[in-house]
Amino acid sequence: MTPAAAILDTLRTRFAQHPARHPDVTWAQVLARLEASPGALAVLQAMDDTGGEPDVIAHDPTSGAVTFADCAAESPSGRRSLCYDDEALHARKEAKPAGSAVGMATAMGVTLLTEAQYAQLQTLGAFDRKTSSWLHTPPEIRALGGAIFGDRRYDRVFTYHNGVQSYYAVRGFRASLTV
């Protein structure tokens, strides 16, 4: 089985196992979008390889676009222990993490979930019960040296803030890709 066929099979299986995440779109529609965007499979493979378990979470009926997001129960294991962005990474003098969430997302060809996307994702399941995920931070917060992240505790979704240079073993990032 080719790598493209393998990721398509993984995505199709996951799509079929979680119909509540995408009630208004069929696999045939998703497949047509993927076939029209050949680079998307490599990006989705990278999301899957780092533990994201991407699945369709949104569909725009007007344009036909579908949005994939990381649907792993916890923040993707291959994307943890990262500070927020490359500027924060380079500013750290000691105990530097291996990289940054924004830098890794850019290299993968994805974007960090926004606060609104994260809240919407949490309506589709209970995510980040033991971990947390960096979120796309508004420029006005980033300009002050902060970044936001979210998690789910006590059966409720929270958004918090931290300094951009911080990193934790249980904090990663969730990403999205619109095709």
Buried (B, 14 or more C-beta within 10 A) or exposed (E): EEEEEEBBEBBEEBBEEBEEBBEEBEEEBBBBBBEEBEEBBBBBBBBBEBBBBBBBBBBEEEEBEBBBBBBBEBBBEBBBEBBBBBBBBEEBEEEBBEBBBBBBBBEBBBBBBBBEBBBBBBEBBEBBEEBBBBBBBEEEEBEEBBBBBBBBEEEEBEEEEBEBBBBBEBBBBBBBBBB
